Amino acid sequence: MKKARNKRPTDAELEILRVLWTRGQSTVRDIFREISAVREVGYTTVLKLMQIMTDKGLLKRDETVRPQVYQVARSQDDTQKQLLRHLLERAFSGSPGNLVLQALSTKKTTSQERQQIRELLDELERDAK
């Protein structure tokens, strides 16, 4: 069977990716411990999800060691950009402005976040000239 590549992660898969982005390469047991500390989940569920994620190209598995070690196939930044592009097209008709306006009106931002937004807007203005 041909492996599917560059598929978007589900919510459960994103939970596993977040752990790997924080911890770095890990075993299934490592991931299971992290997630089960927050919510009830079965070890075999985590194992199956990680196998599926490997087939989807979201994870890489080192089969030369026991227990097998997993790592992310794409960086957190790349994955977030992929998810954002998908959301932008589906929910905002491709309009980054509408997405940003909605995001900023939905949740309160910190002064540091507002400063980063200002700096980005200033940079975009300079680049447009």
Phi, psi and omega in degrees: 000137180285137180280138176278137181242152174058038176277151177285141178284146173283175178300317179295322179291324176297324177299317178292317178300319179300319178296314181294323177297326180280312186276330192086191185305141188208162174272168176301318181299319178301313181295316178304314180299317180297312184288319182290345174287339183257322181210162180285126179207148179271148178301316182294332176294314179296316179302311181297316178300318181291327175294316178298317180297326176293316177298325180282350181086012179277331180234157171244143183239130175267105183270001181277349180239156175236130354291157181299144182248137180247150172216162180289148178272334180229149181294163177299318180299313179298317180294316179297320178296320178298314180295321180293318177301318179297313179297317180303314180290316186287317189257340187234019178050033177080009183266105177299324180300315179296320179298312182296315179300316179296316180298316182290331180275348184274323186220143181293138179256154177279165178297326178294318178296317178297322178295318178297321178295316179300316180297319178295317179296319177298318179296317178297321177296316179298318181292331182284343183279000000 
